């Protein structure tokens, strides 16, 4: 009797471990930001924005359950790599350096950047940033763009969008490099701020997953293909990013 019971317990434990081995069979933990509208932000207690609503639509196609949590962008990819989060959702640009840490889904958008400043600024474009204190979010494309394109600028790195915006408003920095969509939201919500210049890059956005998680990556890519084909992607893009260009192959 004891031997039969032990075998039953062992079988149950094996089944439980097998189920835990596939992160698509249970609730997926999503690391995101709470303060970067319109891509990712917290509204009335719910994480929303273009990226998060797109991820929800993909999850619905693939019968995946999601649980969102807030983190800093500078920590996000490391947390995905360590397994704290199954997915990173935050308009993450797919750079070669980041691909060493995590794997990415197929592209679901492309990076469009802006230079933001206060009204009356003498800054008229990227060359005028030389010698200026310029806010960037640490480890983002904006950070890399500034240090590569305008090495004479003084990059002032922040862990999140809210603190960088506060620095610009108080005059602690002269300008701020960030996603175009977020810059436009800042202008609308903060009289006295302007977008000096915007430019589109060829750097794709993707959802981040732990390296080697091909099962989850396959489901994300399959779901993404479906929401592009059925028009959901375009609907969400028009809702959250109405002034941003629609990349070829994503809708009309």
N, C-alpha and C positions, 0 to 999 in steps of 0.2 A: 504493500500500500504506500509506504513512504517513498519507495523507488519510483512508483508511478506518479506520485504527486510531484516529486522533484523534476521528473521529465516534463510534466505539464508546465511547471513554473519556468523551467529553462526555455521551453518553446514560446511561452508568453513573452519572456524577456527578449528573446531573439526577434520576435515579431515587432516588439516595441522599438528595438534598436534599428531594425531595418527601416521602419517607418520614419524614424528620426533622421536617417541618413539622406533622405530626399527632402530638401527645403521647400519643394513645391507642393508637398503633401500637407503642410501646416501653414500657420500664419507667417508671412514674410515680413521681416522688420525693415522698414524704409527710413534711412537717414536723410533728412532734408533741412531746410532753413525756415525760419519763421518770419524773416524780415526782408525778403527780396522780391517784392511784387514787380511785375505780374507773373513771374515764372514760378516762384515758390514763396508762400507766405501763410500766416495764420490768420484766419478770419472767423470770428465768433466761435472760437474753439476748434475749428477744423482746418487742417492743412489743405491748401488749395493752390491755385495758380496753374498756368499752362502745363508745366511739367508734371505736376502731381495729378491733375485731372486726366492728362494723357495716360499716365501710368495706371490710373484707376480703370480707364477704358480698356487698356491692354489686359489688365488683370481680369476684367469681366469676360473678355473673349476666351481667356485661358483657364477660367475657374480658379483663380488665385486669390487668396485672402491677404490683405495688406494691413499693416499697423505702422503708422507714421510717428516719428519722434524728431525733435529738434536738436541740431548740433551746429557747431561752427564749421564753415567751409574748410578752413585750414586743417581740421581734424578729420573731415569726412572720408576721404579716400583711405586713410590709414585704418579707420574704423570698419570700412567695408573689407579691407584686406585681412583684418584680424578676425572677422566673423561677427563683430558686434552688430552690424547691419548686413542684411542680405542684398539690399539694393541701395545705391546712392542716387538721389534725385535732386538735381540743383543746377540745371543748365550747364552741366559739366562739359567743358571743352576737351575733346579727345587729343591730347598732345602725346608725342612720343614718350616723354618723360613719365607721364601718368600711366601709360600703358605698361610700364615696368612694374607698377604697383597693383593694378586691377585690370580686369577685362571690361570691354564696353559693348553695349548693344549696337545695332545698326544706327546710323545717324537719324535723328528725328528733327533736327534743325541745324542752323549754322550760326556761328558767333558774329554778332553785330555790336560794335563798341562805340562809345561816345566819350567826348571830353566835356565835362561839366564844370561850370564855374559860376561866380556871382555876377549879376548884372554890372556893367561898367568895367569888366575885366579887360586888361590890355592883351590878354591871351586870345589869339585869333585862330590858332591851329597848332599842330603838333610841334613845329619848330620853336614856337613861342614858349614852350614848356621848359626849355633849357634854363637852368638856374633857379627854377621854381620848386616849391614844395608841393608834391602831387600825391594825393591819396590813391591807394590801390588796395584791393582785397588780397591779402597774402596768398601766394601760390596760385593765383588765377591767371587767365590769359592777359588781363589788363596789366598785371604785375610784369609778366614776361614781355608784353608789348612795349611798355614804358622803358624798361631797362635795356631792351634791344634797340628800339627806334630812337629814343632820346636819352642816351646814357648820361648826358649833362644835367638831366633833371634829378631832383632829390626825391626818391621814392619813399613815401611814408606809408608803411604797411599796417593794415588793420585786420582784425580777425573776422569782422562782420560788417554788413552794409550800414547798419544804423550808426555805428561809431564813426565810420568814414564820412557819412553825411553830416553828422553833428560837427565834425572838424571843419568841413567846408563852410557850413553856415556861420560858425564862430570866427572864421578867418585863420584858423590854425594851419590850414593848407590853402594853396592858391587855386588848385584845380583837383578834379577827381576823375579817374578813368574807370568806367564801368559799362555793363551791358546797356545798349541803347534803350531797351524797353524799360529798364529800371530808372535810367536817367530821365526819361520822359515822365514817368510817374512822379519822380522827385520834383520836377519843374511844376507839374500840375498841382502838387500838394504844398509847395513852398515858394510863394512869390518872392522874387529876387534872385532866383536861380535860372540859369540859361544853359542850353546845350550849344556849345561852341562849334563842335564838328562831330559828325558820325561817319563810320566807315564799316563796310562788311568784309569779313574775313572768309577764308576757305576752311576754317577749323570747325569740324562737326561737333554737335552736342550728342551725348549718349548717356544712357543709364549705366551706372557702374555696378559690377558684381565681382565677387571674389574670383581670383584667377583660377581657371580650371573648372569653374561651375558651368559646364557646357549645357546641362539640362535646363537650368534656369535661363541661361542666355538664349537657348533655342526657343523657349516659350515667349520670352520678351520679344524676340525678333519676329516670331510668327504672329503674335498679337499686334505688333506694330504694323506689319504688312496689312493685316485685316482692317485696322482703323484708318489707315491711309486710303485703302480701296473703297471703304464704305462712306467716306466723307467726314468721319468723326474728327480726324486730324485737322482738316480745314475748318470745320466748325469751331473747334477749340482755339485754333490760331486766330480766327477772326474775332473771337470773344475776348481773348487775353492780349493778343499782339496785333491789333488792327493796322498799325503803321509799319510793321516789319515786312520785308519782302518774303514772298512764298517761294521757296526753292523749287527748282524744276523737279517734277515727278511727285510732288506732294499735293497737287490740286490745281484748280484754275480760278 
